[in-house]
Amino acid sequence: AEMREDRIKKTKTVCTYCGVGCSFEVWTKGRDILKVEPTPESPANQISTCVKGKFGWDFVNSGERLTKPLVREGNEFREASWEEAYELIAKNFKETIEKRGPERLAFITSSKCTNEESYLMQKLARAVVGTNNVDNCSRYCQSPATMGLWRTVGYGGDSGSITDIGSAELIIGIGTNTAEAHPVIATRVKSAQKVRGSKILVSDIRKHELAERADMFIRPNPASDLVWLNAVTKYIIDNDWHDKEFIAKHVNNFDELVKGLEKYTIDYAVQHTGLTKEEIIKVANMIHEAKSTVVMWAMGITQQRGGSDASTAISNLLLATGNYMKPGAGAYPLRGHNNVQGASDMGSMPTHLPGYQKIDDKEALAKFSKAWGRELNPEKGQNNHQMVDAMHDGELDILYLKGEDMGIVDSNVNYVRAGFEKLKFMVVQDIFFSKTAEYADVVLPAAPSFEKTGTFSNTERRIQRLYQVMEPLEGSKPDWIIIQEIANLLGANWNYTHPSQIMDEIAALTPIYSGVNYERLDGFKSLQWPVHEDGTDSPLLFTDGFPFDDKKARFAPVDWTEPTEYPAEYDIHVNNGRLLEHFHEGNMTYKVEGLVLETPGAFLEVSHELAAERGLEDGTLVRLQSPYGRVDVKTVVTDRVYGKEVYLPMNDSGDAAINLLSSSIADKDTSTPAYKETKAKLIILDKGGKS
Ligand code: SF4
């Protein structure tokens, strides 16, 4: 008879490579992955996927997977049993909590992990240890977008569904390399242009693929977006093109907005953005003429010192033109990781409990205190940027970090790594021995998404289930089990036997998830939050108003923060972002042979102008030197970049990590690193020529 492991098994899962949240069936035989097949019922993607979702999974069987806990001995690591690793963790955690206080511990969850796991991580920090020092990687990317939306419309989420992006008359993309970072959304945008005649307007400092396709492409100076956004809003109001009826009914603070926009004349914008008068007026005209407009944005906006303010300016513009509360309109911050939205929804943030209930909201805190059986700490915790400073200041002793390669992805990593060295004890939980793991005292082997059950929430607030495709690789464990075991070692009494029980607890405590349960998410079913108790969900986020007491949104006037000044010798602006074939720091995708063959590592895009000035060719080995570190990399001459702009992909198989160059300067409102304000000097190491 046919053995069970010889049969082909088909399991529904959700992609972990970006916030689009494509779902598909994985065909396996034992641990062999035969193919990935999306189905027409896949709610976010139907039958589409991109190269990562289709071919990016061999890493689960990589020989480099961690299968035993590791314990530091001097400068080396040795294998240890789970018991020994746990004992060390329990001893260090307990000692520090008792002698130094819970504020000496900090926790970072992963936006690649499930909602249930992020929920447990913050519950461990708050209910077991007693600190609000908990954060996730949206601090590195999308916190400013969330802040801009909180200020104006109350919810930090996409206004509608991915299908709404495709049904807008005008699709604006600002600082988003959509075709490489969110490929399936880019496909929808391109087909809207082709089939429905939607117009595409792209603003970016780099002429990426979507910019090539755009009906209009503008290239403002780095970190000057707020200026043209405000100028366009002012021009629209000055011409009496704003949506007076919508504003009167649904938005407060119009007079304050008008006053705040006074200085943003076209002349001022021309002076500071480098755009022409005609370009700015044309943008205003395009928005005025379109019946519906969506704005998609990503790291090009958020990773600036004024990232929250620029995000706010986008929302002001949408409110002024009545582009909320209807299909095919609104704000679409494109979430990077598969579960960036979910990790924040689950309250793994130092200022908010699950469902964005504020830590200083007494009623909410009392509700959680009662449910979790402990008086919770009402003091805001540290975000991950502040944690690094606290390490340097000797104010943090223990860091427990899961699935986040902070030693590569945080900005100014030389500073971050020096911070790790100052910790008393550090636990890293991951599927591979990451750069960050090198600094750990205990490394715990976790399981990737294919080996566990749970839910993810994608960029359109869509909650979807993933089913276990295969058993955890022998020796590794799903993160939710590890967190529960650690919590119980510290005196908790958690008895979750299935992630669905964790979701039931989340639903009971989190109004925007109140109607969520596993049954309602069966198979390819999904729900977009807010989900009401009866199970009805919200494909359109704003239907009868905004989540403020008077149901009205608010204009929030914002001012420009000029980009960081560097000494004149650092004359090259280093932009950075994704590659289609690789995800983030590359820990997973650089272990997939097919993807490495396509794109073996990072390269530096330089402009024809810079190439002519410095004598660069394809394959010239150059050194980028910033005040914080250096990177050696080969050049590619291209017209994607212009002048003294260069582009370094953030993922690399070796040491060409952008964050050796970036600074610790951050968005003033959320501490999100200003990665996009990085400057360096360029030194030629080897002419080399074509490689
Ligand atoms: Fe879909 Fe994004 Fe995965 Fe590509 S990486 S398959 S677009 S979820």
Residues whose N, C-alpha, C, O or C-beta is under 5 A from the ligand:
A	BS01	SF4	C15 Y17 C18 V20 G21 C22 T49 C50 K52 G53 H182 P183 V184
